[in-house]
Amino acid sequence: MTRPTPAQPRDEGAASAPVRLPMAYVLPLRAHDDGGLDELTGYLRELSRWVDVVVVDGSAPELFARHAAAWHALVRHVPPDPALRGRNGKVLGVLTGVALARHEHVVIADDDVRYDRAALCAVHQMLDGVDLVRPQNHFDPLPWHAWWDTGRTLLARVFGGDWPGTLAVRRSTFLAMGGYDPDVLFENLELVRTVRAYGGSTATPAWLYVRRLPPTGAHFLGQRVRQAYDETARPVWLLAALAVLPATAVALATRRPGLLLRAGLATVAVAELGRRRAGGTRVFPAHTSLAAPAWVLERGLCAWLAVGRRLRGGVPYAGARLRTAANPTRLLRRRMTRRRPDDLVLWVETGAAPPPLRAERAAR
């Protein structure tokens, strides 16, 4: 897709105050402490000057109250809709927030994503032509673990695009297709697949860079197997990851370390292609390509651990286990064919029989 020039509307009567964009920004949140509250509040204050902001807060009551006190004059701050059912709290927050949005164009973003106005304008313009936009995140600042994960990002940019912590959708499409399944782990992939199954169009602009704050080192380490588990929704990627350790063992057993060296250099070269794609050198430092071989080895190990968790019933999540990373596209299309959902009714607690997709899962 040709890169559009982001529109920058101005208020001629008040040059110092930017014109608000006709967009909604939905932030699903579930905080465990007050760390970073001041920084997030500053971001929400700036963001609220540009767009309508809805924070759907599933935090514990005491934290919810502190957030309400800090944000009461800035954003709409609400709990997840109690009528919605599902085990993925982030998806429940998205379903709640999109339903409350007052505009057709809606940005969905994690609490560590930091849009600037130019990126919002670009997303707004692109949603005039497609149903979903998948931007490109980059970490800033770049501690060791963010450097490590950037190796994954650069490889993904070569093979179809990275999976960021933010998407943007048309509200009418989202509601007409009934939202998306709140019982999956890889929720961004699920949303993209659902839009496509519905017949919607998507765009993955590699040039649309949106800053992301790095997690803590402890959080990063705690997510390694869970993120590898996401690939159970993409069998080809999972098989590739599972092949890494056996191939490494064969090379070592046959005393051919040169094979490993050449594989490592090839991985760095591919990552460098991803770094240079669509002006990526502006946001990805040159040394981040060197992280790719280390990430590939890590993913090779974690993929086997993820398969073990799959055999034990799934990944622990919020006191339960999620077995499904994302639904196959064929099942999503079958659901769309059998029943045309509307206004999120598939995920509202009504006491009715399970929707078709869940019945299909039970039959498998």
N, C-alpha and C positions, 0 to 999 in steps of 0.2 A: 504494500500500500504506500502511496506517495505521502511523504511527511507533510502534514498541514502546517501552516504558520499559525501558532496559537493566537487567538483573538485576545486583545487587551483593551476591553471597553473602559472608557473614562467618563467620569461625571464632570461635565464642563462647568457646573456651578460650584463644585467643591473638589478642586484638583487634589487636595490632600487625602480625600476619602475615596478609596477604590469602589467602583460599582460592584455590588454583590452579583455573583453569578447565579442563574436560575438552576441551582444544583442542590442536592442533599448529600451529606457526608455521614455515613453510619459507622460508628465505632463500637463493636461488641467488646465488652470488657469484663474480665473476672480477675480482680486484683487480690493478692494475698498479703500485701503490706502497703505501707505508704511510700515506699521507695520510689523516687522519681515523680511524686505528685506535683511538686512545684514546676518542674520542667514541662510535664504534660499540660498543666493548667496554662502555662504561657503559650504553648502551641495551640490549645483550644481557643485562647483569647484571640490570637492572630487569625486562626482559621475561621472563627465566627464573623470576622469582618468581611469574608469573601463568600461564604456559603452557609446554608442552614446546616446545623450540626445536631445529630441525634446520638447520644451516648446510651447504649443499652447495657446496663450495669448489673451483672450477676454476682457482684461481690457480697461478702458477708454483711449483715445489717450495720455493724459499726463502721465498716469502711464505706458502705453505701451512703451513710449519713455524712461522713466527712467529705465525700465527693459532692454530695448535694450542696453542702455549705460552700464549697470552693467554686462550684460551677453554676449556681442557680441563676446568675445573670448572664451567662454566656451561651448555654446550650440547653436543649431539651434532654433532661436526664431522667431515664425511666428504667424500671426493672424489666426483665424478659416477660413476655405475655404468658401468664400462668395457664392459659388455655392450650398453649402449644405443647406438644409432646415430642420427646427425642432425647438422646443421651449426649449429643455433642452440643455443649453450651454455647459455643461460638455460633453455630448455625442457628440455634434458637434466637440468639441476639440479632443475627442478620435478618431472620424472618420477621422479628418484631420491628426492627428499625426500618426496613424497606416498606413494610405496611404503613408505618407512620409518616414516611417521607412525603413532603408536599410537592416535590418536583419529579419530572420524568427521568432526569439523569441523576444517578445515584452512585457515589463512590463508597465502596466498602473497604475498610482498612483496619489492620491490627493497631494496637496502642503504641507500637514502636515505629510506625510508619510516619514520615514527615514530608508531606506535600508542600511545595511552594505554589504560588499563584500561577506561574507559567505552566506547571504540570497540570493543574486543575483546568486551566483554559484549554490545554491540548486534549485532555480527556473529554471535556465537554464538547469540543468540536468533533471529535471522532465518534462520539455516541450519536451524532446526527446521521451517521452512515452505517453503524453496526449496532448489534444488541449487547455486546460485551467487549470490554477492552482489558487486556492483561499487560500492565506496564512492566518495567524492569527495575527492581530494587538494587541498591548498592549500599554497603555498610560504610558509615562514617560516624565516629572514628573507626579505626581498624586494628583492634587488639589481635593477639595471636589466633584466637579461635574464629574471629571474623575473617582473618586472612585465610585460614584453613577452609572455611566454608565458601569463600569466594572462588576457590578452585572448582567446587561443584557448579557454581553459577556460570563460570566461564565455559565449562564443558557443555552445560545445558544450552547456552546461547548458540552453540553450533548445531545442536540437535533439536530444533523445534522451539526453543525458548525456555527461559527459567520460570519457576513457580514462585511468584512474589507473595508478600503479605498483604496485597491489595488487588482488588478487581473493581471494575466499574460496569454497571448494567443499566439498561432501560427498565424503569419500574414497571411499565405496562407489560413487557415481556416476562419479567420475573413473576408478576402476579398471575398472568394468564397461564403460565406453565405450572403454577402451583408451588413456586419456590423450589427447594431441593431437599434431599433426604437428610434429616438431622441425626441419623444413626450411622454415619460414616466418619472415618478418620481424616482422609485426604479431602477436605471439604472444598478446596479451590478447584481441584480436578473434577469433583462431583458437580459443581456449579457449571463449569465450562461444558462438561459432557451433557448436562441437562439442557442447557441452552441450545446446543447443537442438535440434540435429539428432538427438541421442540421445533426445529427448523430455523433457529436464529443464527445470525452471523457473528463471528468473533474476529478480533484483531489482536496481534501480539507485536506491538511496535517496539523493536529492540532499541530504538533511539530515545524512548520516553523514560528517562531516569528519575526515580523517586528515592530519596534518601531513606535509609532505615537505620535505627539505632541498634547496635549489637546487643545480644543478651549477655547476661553474666556468664563467666566461664562455667560455673556449676550447672546453670540451666542448659548451656550448650552440650555439656557432657551427658546430661540426663536425657537429651533428645536424640542421641545417635541411633539407638535401635528403633525408636519410634519412627524416625524419619525414614530409615531403611524399610520399615514395614509398609510405608506408603507404596513401595514398588510392587507389593502384591496385587495392586490394581493395574500394573503395567507389566505383564509377564515377560516381555522381551527384555525390558530393563532389569528385571529381577534375575533372569537367567544370566545376563551379562555380568551382573554383580556376583552371582554365585560362582562363576567361572574364574574369578580373580585368584582366590586362594589355591585351588587345585593347579592352575597354570603356574603360579609362583612356586608351589611345592615341586612340580615336575622340573622346572628350570633349575632349582637348587639341587634336586636329587640327581640330575644328569650332569651337574657341574657345568652349567652353561649360564653363568651370571651375565654374560653379554646380552642374552635375550632380555633379561630384566632391565638392563641399562637402556637398550634400544626401545623397549616398551615405555620406560619412563620418559625418555626424550620425545617419543611420539606423542605421549599424553601432554607434555608441556607444549609441544607445537600446536596441538589441537586447541588447548586452552588459550594459547596466544591468538589463534584465529578468532575465538570468541571475544577476547579482550579488545581486539581491533575492530570488531564488527560495529557498525553504526556509531562511530565516534566513541567507543567504550573507553579509549585511552584517557578520556577526560575524567573518568570516575574510578577506573580500575588501575591502580599502580602496576608498573611492569613486573614487580616481584610476585604479584598474586598468581601469575601463571605457574610459578614453581610449586604452588600448593596443590596442584591438580593430582600428581602421582600419590601424594600422601593421602588425599581424600579418597582416591580410588581404592587404595589398600584398606582404608578404614571402612568404606562401604562394602568391600568384599567380605570383611569379617562380620560386620553388623548384619549383612544380608542373611547369613546362616543363623545368627541369633534371632532375626526376625522370623525366619521360617519356623524355628523352634517355638516362638510365641504363637504363631499361627496354629501350630499343632496343639497347643495348650488352650486354645479358645480365643486368642486375640490379645490386644494390647490393653493393659489397665488404663482406665480413663474415668476420672471423677467417681471413683468408688465402684465402677462396673468394668466390663470388658467390651471393647469394640473389635469385632472380627473383620468387618468389611472396611477396606480402605476406601474404595469407591466402586460404585455399581458399573458393570459392563454397559457399554453404549446400547447393545442390543436389548437389554432388559429395560433401559430407560425408554427406548423407542417403542417397545411393546406396551409399556404403561401409557405412553402418549396415545397410542393407537386405540387401546381398550377404553380409555376414559380421558376426556379432556378436563383436567383439573382447573380450578379457578379460585382466586383469592385465598390461596394457602389452605384450602379445606382438607387436603390430604394429611396435614400435620396438626390439625386442631382436634383436641380431645372431644369426641362426640359420642363415644360408646358404640359407634357403628362397626361393621365388619372391617377387617384390615384392608387397606387399599391394595390394588392389584400387585404392586411391586413387592409388598411384604408377603403376600400369598405366594408369589412366584419364588421368593427366597425360601419359604418354608417347604416348597415342593422339591427344591434342589437337593 
